[in-house]
Amino acid sequence: MTLGGGYMLPSRDGHKIAAIGLGITMKTDGKSTHDAYSLFEYAVPPETDGPPPHLHTREDESFICLAGRLDVHLGGEDFTLEHGDYLYLPRNVVHTFRNPYKEESRVISVVSPAGLEGYYQALADMPPGPKDITLIKKIMAEFGLEMRLP
């Protein structure tokens, strides 16, 4: 529904992006926000790991937990987000997340400035089958992300 140039989306509605094994729903992107931010709703299935440890060189992230719980490792510290909790993930700080629990986690992620939507789409556009880590690292580099495996 459009609202004088804005729009409203119900929970779980938006542009679905099949990347990194999570339910990623893009709610808004840089085109809508003049590149100020993009916003995603993540559905993290039970007992599922998120991305490997990584950092963003171009954008800051914020997580707000909508449902369930999510374990986040950020800059050497561990956090468990529960309903309503907020966590700021600044650029250039290594982080990862996972849902080790028996229920789905749902998180809103605000990314500023916009641009992460292009990264997710590039991952979604990779050929089917086993993922080529060299190609993933190349895509990450194009979008200013760095994998930081232990």
N, C-alpha and C positions, 0 to 999 in steps of 0.2 A: 504494500500500500504506500503510495507517495503522499507526502504531507507538505505541500508548498515547496517542493524541491528536496525535502528530506524523505525519509522512508522509515517504515516500521517492519521489523521481522520478528515473528514469534520464536521462542526457544527452538533450537535445532534447525531452523530454516535459514537459508542462505546458499551460497555457492559451495558445493561439496568438492573437496580436493583430496584425492586418494593418494596420500603420501605418508611415509614413515610409519605405516601400520596403525595409525590412529584415525579416529573420525575427526577430520578437520573441516569445519564449516566457516568459510570466510563471510563475515557479516558486513564488512566494509573494507575498501581498499584505498590506495592513494588517489585513484581517479575521483573518488567521492569526497576525499578530505583535503584536496590540494596538496597531496603528499605529506600531510602532517602526521598521519598515523594509519595503521591498518588494525583491524580487530577480528579475532578468531574465537570460535567456540570449539574447544577440544573435548572429545569424548574418548577417555582412556579406558579401554576394556579392563576388567579385573585381571590381576596377576600379569600385567603387561609392562615391559620396560619401554621407556621413551627413547629419545635419541641418545647416541653416545655422548660423553662429555665433550662440550664444544664452547666456543665463545663467538659473540657477534662483535665485529669491529665498527659497524655502522649504526646500530640501533639499540635502544634500551627496550626491555620488555617489562610488563607487569602481569601478574597472574592474580585472578580472583576466583576462589573456589566456589562453584555453584552447588555441587553435590559430591558425596563421597569424600575420600581423602586422597591426597597426592603427596608422595615423598619427593622433595626437591633437594638436590645437593648443589650448593651455590658458594663458590669461593672458599671451599674447605669446610663449610658448615652444612649441617643437615637440618631440614625443616619438614614438618608435616603440616600441610595445609588442610583445613577442614572448612565446612560450610561458612562462607562469609569472610574467610581469611584473605588477606592481600599480601603479596610478596613482590618487591621491586627487584628486577634482575638487570643491573647496569651493563652497558657494553663493556667489552674487554675483561669480563669476569667469567671464568669457566663454570658451567652449570650443566645439569641433566635432571631428568625426573623419571619417576616410575610409579606405577600403581600396584603394590604388592598385595592389595586387599581383595576381598571376595565380591566387592561391589564396584560398579563403574564410577569413575571420577569424571566430573565435568568442570571445566575451567574456562574462564574468559581470559584471553591473552590480548593485551593492547601492546602494539609494537610501534615505536616512534623513532625516527620517521618511518613512513610507509616503505614497502619494498620487499618484505619477507614473503608476500604473496607470490612474487615471481619465482622465488626459490622453491617454495612448495610446488608450484606448477611445473617447474623444471624437473623436480624429482618424480612427480606424477607422470610426466611424459617419457620417463626412461623406459627402455624396452622391457617387456615382461620377462619373468624368470629370475634366476639368481642375480643379485645386484653386484655390479662391478665397483669395488671400493675406489678404484682409481678414478672412475667417472664421477662418483659421488664427491670425492675430494675436489675434483675440477669444478663441479657445479658449486660446491660450497665456496671455493675461492672466488668465483665470479660474483658471488653475492656477499663477499666480505665475512664469511664464516670460516672458522678454523676448528678442525677436530682435534681434541686433546686427550688421546687415549692414555691411560695410566702406564 
